[in-house]
């Protein structure tokens, strides 16, 4: 892969080519598993396995590479992790306590 700066046309072309290759590979795999291979796989079984793998693989990559965002580099450098607490966006008003 050619090194390209973020946001350049070269990077866009790389992303488009990667998408095209993945699209073609998916089409070939569908035909292989449901038509060519013996015993043939049912279309619904392939759809289930493909969906499960397409969800599990990126999740595994994110967890293994530490991209979950559960702790910031600043917090780690200070010796404490910020945890995975959800933060309420400041653009939304906070709910007030119920009145009795």
N, C-alpha and C positions, 0 to 999 in steps of 0.2 A: 504494500500500500504506500502511496506517495504521501510524504508529510505535507500537510496543508494547514495553514492557520485557520483558526475557528472563524466561521462566518464567510468563508471565501467560496467562489464558484467551484474551485477544485474540490473542496470538501463536499459541496452539494452533489457534484458528479460522482464522487466516491460513494456517498450514501445511496444515490439512485442506482448505481451499479450493484451495490450490495443487496439492495431490495430486489432488484431484477433477478439476481442469481438465486436468492432465497425463494422467490416466487416460482422460478423454473424448477428448482430442486423439489419443492413441495409438489408441484404437478407431476413430476416424474415418479416421486415416491408413492403418490396416490395410485397411479397406474400400476406400479410394480406390485404393491401389496394387495390391490383389489382385482387385478386382471391377470397379470403375468405369473405371479408366484403360485406355487401349488403347495399346500392347500390355500385357496383364496380366502382373504379376510373380508368379512362383511363390511359394507360401507359405514354402518353405524359404529362398529367396533373400531374402525380406523379413525373415524371422527372423534370418538371418545379418547382413544390413545393419543391422537395428535393434539387435542385440546389439553389433556392432562400434561403431556410433555412440554407443550408450548407455554404452560403456566408454571410448571415446576422448575424447568431449566433456568429461566431468568431469575426466579426467586432464589434458587440455589447459588447462582452467580453473585447476586447482590449480597446474600448472607456471607458467602465465603470471602468476598473481597472487601467486606466491611462498608458497603455503601448504604447501609440502612439509615444513617443520619441520626443514630441514637445518642451519639456524643460528638461534640464539636472538637476540632483540633485545639482550640483555645482552652477548653475545659480539661482536655487530656494533658496539656502542657502544665497546667496548674495542679495536676494530681487528683482531679475529681471529674467524674463523668456527669453530664447533665441529665442522663437518663432519657427515656422515650416518652416523657410526659407530653400530652397534646397541649398546644398553646392556642388560646382563643385569639382570632385575628382582631386587631385593634379597630378595624373598620366596622365590626359588628357591635351593637350595644350589648352590654352585660345584662343578664336577666336579674331582676331584683328579687329579693326574698319574698315569699308569699306573706300577705298581710292577714292577720287574724281578726 
